[in-house]
Amino acid sequence: STAWFMIIHQSHPEPLSGSKHYSAMAEILYEPERNRFNMPTEAGDAYVTIRWDNDVMILPHAEVPSALRGTGAGARLATGVFEQIEAMGVKARPTCSFLVKVAKSDPRWQNLFGF
């Protein structure tokens, strides 16, 4: 729908380049009441669960619909979630092995999580 595209453009005013290009393709919603970040897709929800350890957001699990595995959707989800955490200014620690792998692949995220 056009409204969806308007939301995307409003939340990404900067020129799209590199990894940002991917995160702009899918809207990632922070759903604190469900303890997760959610990226709705045609194949179902892709999401990262969260829990709080005092003031640190722990990211224990990432789930991508099986139809999307191997498409890069998991990396898009991880990158989009990391961008939101960075913007929120909270301390966070991924414990899910997939999220840790993605975080360690980019100096920006290594710096964010102190890897």
Long-range contacts (C-beta under 8 A, 24 or more apart in sequence): 19-79, 19-106, 20-83, 22-72, 22-75, 22-76, 22-79, 22-80, 23-76, 23-79, 23-80, 23-83, 25-76, 26-73, 26-76, 26-77, 26-80, 28-77, 28-80, 28-81, 28-84, 30-84, 30-88, 37-77, 37-80, 37-81, 37-84, 39-73, 39-76, 39-77, 39-80, 41-65, 41-68, 41-73, 43-67, 43-68, 46-73, 46-74, 46-77, 47-77, 48-77, 48-78, 48-81, 48-96, 48-99, 53-93, 55-90, 55-91, 56-90, 56-91, 56-92, 56-93, 57-85, 57-90, 57-91, 57-92, 57-93, 58-92, 58-93, 58-94, 58-95, 59-92, 59-93, 59-94, 59-95, 59-96, 59-99, 60-95, 60-96, 61-96, 62-96, 62-98, 62-99, 74-98, 74-102, 75-102, 78-102, 78-103, 82-108, 82-109, 82-112, 85-112, 86-112
